[in-house]
Amino acid sequence: MMTRWVVSRPWRVLAGAGLLGTVLGLWLLGAHPQFSGGGYLATGTEAARADAVLAERFHAGLPDLVLRADADSPAGSEAVSRAGLDLTVRLSLQPGVERVYSYWNTGASELLSKNGHGALVVADLSGDDAATARAAERLVPRFTGLHGPLRVSATGISYVSAQATDVSGDELLRAELLGVPLTGLALLLAFGSPVAALLPVLTGLFAVLGAYPLLCALAEVMPVSALATNVATALGFGVAVDYGLFLVSRFRQELAATEDGSQDTQDAQDTRGATLRTMRTAGRTVFFSSGTIALCLTPMLLFPLPFLRSLACAGIAVVLCCGLATACVLPALLVLLGRWIDRGDPLARWRRARSPESLLWRRVARAATGRPVLAGGCCVLLLAASALPFAHVRFGVTDYRVLPAELESHAVAAGIERDFSLPWDRAVTVLLPATDAVEQEAEVTAYARQLSVRPDVASVVTGLGTYAHGRLVAGPTPGSLLQITTGGTWLAVTGSGPPASDPALVRTLRALPSPGPHLVTGCPARVLDTKTALARVLPFIGALLIGCVLILLFLFTGSLLIPLKAVVLAALSMCASFGAMVHIFQDGHLRGLLGPFTVTGELETAMPVVMFCFAFGVSVDYELFLIARIQEEYRAGADCRTAVIRGIARTGRVITTASLLVAIAVLPLLTSHVVLLKMFGCGIALAVLMDATVVRGVLVPAFMRLAGRANWWAPAPLRRLHRRLGLHTAFVPPPESTGAVPAQQKPTVRKKIRT
């Protein structure tokens, strides 16, 4: 109904779309959204609650801004001390700074470098992640560089976040400058003519223009990752190219059929009939496809990580906008362009003369369906071998190492780990919110001694002193006052084992009795809680995602087996992609090919979830386009094997080209200096290419050949429900078959044999 309205009023539709796009573009020019560079830790966990109490009552926690001050003279000398105190005081007077402590105003030994010539100034900033990042970006230029005898450099989580946002913006611009020419050339080769190649660009631009204002509005009420803009741009243009390629290819086939057919109706001279038939077949598939991808991204909203929720919002917004643009803007353009769509195509005559089927994919499909067990078994072994590295995956949480090593926040943080005895990444904080360290001194001391005796604990630092092996090894310092407040205190516990033993230490500290209620936080606790929170919700979210996709695919196909097959094969393809990610980014292989990046020995916890949701959606997208064509052939009267071969022969070239274009769309992310962007681009490219070739080209036809007529089976009640909903695919005969009975549907004349 909507397509008929669009086709009958193309100029009005394009005028409205142009006006809307102009308004959105002008609004974006004046918008200054505050995107976040964090959001990688789970909310609502014990560590998160403890961090909130530490920040509110003790002004403690992970430092927002850390200044490293080095001098040629010892940090305790008169001139250096005077300059250090002056730096500390001036920083504390800046707006947005809540509290500043340094070696010079606390005397804390952990804030002094091992060689005695460097010291740290630590600042707590006010506001949320976005506000502290803006404050750090404003303060760092003023307080770094030469300050008397001090050489000052900066790091800290807020400055890391600010630099990550800046680098992401620069990467986005560079990706566009690199990606637009590459994508333009690939589109020209794929579509043949500049006119046809411009169509998906327009729909992709419209989709991105529609998604960006939604992200800007969301950034006012929730943390939205700066990476969401990169993902929205890459995904928007990638999906638009997919949809444009499928619709333009089908439109050309319908035009060719109209031109060569024998019908003498108005459709022979008009492109409206071809557009309507295109939207009734491929357009219906696009409708289901955009809904499926959005549905695959929706469960990400349920994860307790702001980073995942913001990426889900970006993906859902851009995919739905892309589906809307494809359903409204693209048909209007097709109606107005008509046969001009091939204008400027030097191979237009050859394109019209060649068969709509791919000879290569026909041969592949015939081989796969000829020996389905052998072909399918080889594919399964290949995917399983690719997935093997995923068996030793290790997960971690994003920190400064995702940024380039030469960036200031990365280099300074690495230097502090090397030159200072300050185990920020390993210290476990035990918060006693209802235990007064002064009134209950004996209980706090006994608790600290009890912890320090444990073999997995190296030291326990309290507001009353430092304990090791059950003994007091150092008394309180001016910095110890930071650990004491009225009615509460906290302890810093450092493990004695390797970093891999820190999660066990966190669990032990949470289980041991204490003088009062206690909460455990610190970097190991945050990582552990984030992993636990994800593991807790993954089964439910996975079941919800699979269930929704199964229902949607059943509504599309009317079959029970095809949705199950699509989910299983997509999951197998995803595991192979995850194995490749472990091999490359965790184990550090192929760095020469992908460019330099920091090998942390682990994968960021949220990235497999992001990759799965995005790549799973694209995989189901290709499944829809392939199954739709096979189902058309089957309903036209072909047997199962013939329908599969014809469907793959007619869509194999398009699906392969679409996957290449998606890979090219995310290719600029591989050149990114941010590891997360590089990982996302590499993972998506590998997933779509593997799915479009190995899975869609070989494994699917082998499976469908073995299943035979069972591919389309469903219980009678479900079949009736499917027909009642009106979602079955109506067979649309090509124009040349009008008035004639297809060969597969000709009645068979039986001769009576007299006995």
Residue, then its C-alpha position, 0 to 999 in steps of 0.5 A: m500500500m505504501t509502495r503504491w502511494v510512493v510510486s504514484r507520488p515520487w516527486r512529493v516523496l523526494a521533495g519531503a525527504g530532501l527538506l527533512g534531510t536539509v533540516l537535519g543537516l543544518w541542525l547537526l551543524g549547530a549541535h555540540p553533543q557530549f559523547s562519553g569515552g567510557g561506559y565499559l564497566a557494569t553498573g549496579t554491581e558491588a564494585a560500582r556501589a562501593d565506588a559511589v560511596l568512596a567518591e561521596r564520602f572519601h573523595a577517593g576512587l580511580p583518579d580522574l586526572v593524574l599529573r606526573a611531575d619530574a625534576d632533575s633534583p630530588a622531589g623533596s628538595e626545597a625548590v622542587s617542593r615549592a614548585g610542587l606545592d604551588l602546582t597542587v594549590r593552583l590545580s585545586l583552585q580550578p573550577g570543576v576540581e573537587r580535591v587534589y592531593s600530591y606527594w608534596n601535601t600528603g607525603a604518601s610514599e606511593l606518590l613518589s617515584k622509585n628514583g626519587h625525582g618524580a612525584l604525582v599530583v592526583a585530582d578528583l573532578s566533579g560531574d559525570d564521565a562526560a563532564t570530567a572528560r571535558a574538565a580534563e581536556r581543559l585543564v591539561p594544557r594549562f598544567t602540563g609542560l614546564h612549571g619551574p623545575l618541573r616537567v609535567s605530563a598527564t594521564g588519568i581515566s578522564y584524560v584517557s576518555a577525552q583523548a579517546t573521544d578526540v582520536s575517535g573523531d579524527e579517526l571518523l574523519r580519516a575513515e570518511l576521507l579514505g572510505v568514501p573514494l574506496t566505497g565509491l569505486a567499489l559501488l561503481l564497479a558493483f552497480g555499473s553506472p554512476v547513477a545506480a551507484l549514487l542510489p545507496v549513497l543517498t539512502g545511506l546519507f539519509a539514514v545517518l542523518g536520521a540516526y545522528p540527531l537521535l544519538c545527540a538527543l540520547a547523549e543528554v539523558m544517558p552516556v553515549s559512547a563516542l564510538a557510537t558515531n563511528v559504528a552508526t556511519a559504517l553500519g548505515f552505509g554498509v546496510a544501505v549498500d546491501y539494500g540498494l544492491f539487492l533492489v537495483s539488481r532486481f529492478r534491472q531484472e524486472l526492466a529487462a523482463t518487461e522489455d523482452g516480454s510480450q505484454d502490451t500493457q502500460d507496464a511495457q512503457d512504464t517503470r512503475g510496474a517494475t518498481l512495484r514488482t521489485m518492492r513486492t519481492a526484494g522490498r519485502t525482504v528488505f522490510f524483514s531484514s531491517g527489522t531482523i537486524a534491529l531485533c538482533l541489536t535490541p537485546m544489547l539494551l538489556f546489558p548493564l554496560p552503558f557502552l553496549r547500550s549506546l552502541a545498540c541505540a546507534g545501530i537500531a536507529v541507523v538500521l531503521c532509518c535505512g529501512l525507511a529510506t529504502a522503502c520510501v526514497l529508493p522506490a521514488l528514485l527508481v520510478l523517476l530514473g527508469r532506464w536512465i539507471d544504466r546511463g553512463d554504464p559502459l557495460a549496460r548492453w552486456r549486463r542486459a544480455r548476460s544471464p541473471e545467474s552467476l555461472l560460478w555460483r551455479r557450479v558451486a551450488r551444483a557441487a555442494t548439492g551433488r555431494p552434500v555430506l562431503a561439502g558440508g562436512c568440509c565447511v564445518l571442519l574449516l569453521a571449527a578449526s577457525a574457532l579453536p583459538f576462542a577456547h583460550v580466550r581471556f576477557g578484560v576491561t578497556d583501559y589506556r592501552v586501547l589508545p596509541a602508545e605514543l599518545e600522552s595519556h597512554a605513555v604517561a600511564a605506562g611510565i607510572e606503572r613502571d616507575f612508581s610503586l603504585p599498584w592501581d591496576r591490582a590494589v583491591t579496596v575493602l570499604l567499611p562504611a559503618t566502621d569508625a577507624v578511631e573508635q574501633e581502632a582495635e577491631v580495624t587493626a585486628y582485621a588488617r593483621q588477619l588479612s596480611v597473614r594470608p599467603d595471597v596478600a602482600s600488604v594491607v594499607t589502612g588509615l592507621g598504618t601498613y601491615a604485612h605478614g601480620r605485623l605493622v611495617a609502617g605507621p600512618t602518613p599525612g596521606s592516611l587521612l584520605q582513608i578515614t572519615t566519620g563513621g567509616t574507613w577503607l583498606a587497600v589490599t595488594g595481592s602477592g600472586p600473579p595478576a591472574s590470581d586477583p579475581a580469587l583474592v576479590r572473592t576471598l575478601r568478600a567472603l571473609p568476616s569483617p568488623g562490620p558491613h563491607l564492600v570490595t572494589g578496585c580494578p580487579a573487582r570491577v573487571l570481575d563484576t563486569k564479567t559476572a554481570l555479563a555472564r549472568v544476563l547472557p543466557f537470558i539475552g541469548a535465548l531472547l535474541i534467538g527466540c525473536v529471530l526464530i519467530l521472525l524467520f518463521l513469519f518470513t518463510g512459514s518453515l520451522l527448519i529454515p529458522l533453526k538452520a539459520v541460527v545454528l549456521a550463524a552461530l557457527s560462523m560467529c565462533a569462527s570469527f571470534g577465534a580469528m579475533v583471539h588469534i589476532f588481537q589477544d595473541g598478537h598475530l598479523r600485527g604487520l598486516l593490520g598495523p601496530f596495536t597494543v597486545t594486552g593478552e585479552l579481549e575487551t569484554a564487550m566487543p564479542v557481544v557487539m560483534f555477535c549482535f551486529a554480525f549475526g544480524v548481517s548473517v540473518d540478513y543474507e539468509l533472508f535474501l537467499i531464502a526468499r529467492i529459493q522460495e520463489e523458485y520452489r513455489a514456481g514449481a522447481d524441485c528442491r535441488t533445482a530451487v536451491i541451485r537457481g536461488i544461489a545462482r541468482t543471488g550468489r553474485v549479489i550477496t558476495t558483492a554486498s559482503l565485499l561492499v560491507a567489508i570495504a565500508v568498515l575497511p577504514l576502521l582497520t587503519s584506526h589507532v584505537v584498538l576497539l575500532k580496529m577490532f570491530g572493523c576486522g571482526i565484521a569484515l571477516a564475519v560477513l565475508m566468511d558468511a557470504t562465501v563458506v556458509r551461504g555458498v556451500l554450507v546452506p545448499a548442502f544442508m537444504r539438499l539433505a533436508g529436501r522437502a522438510n525445509w518448508w515443513a511446518p505443523a498444520p496449525l502453524r501453516r494456517l496461522h502463517r496464511r491467516l497473517g498474510l505473510h506468505t510470499a506470493f509468487v510474482p510471475p515475470p512479465e513474459s510468463t503472463g498468459a502462459v503456463p510455466a513449464q514446471q506448472k504445465p498439466t501432465v497428460r496421462k494416457k489410459i492404458r487398457t489392460 
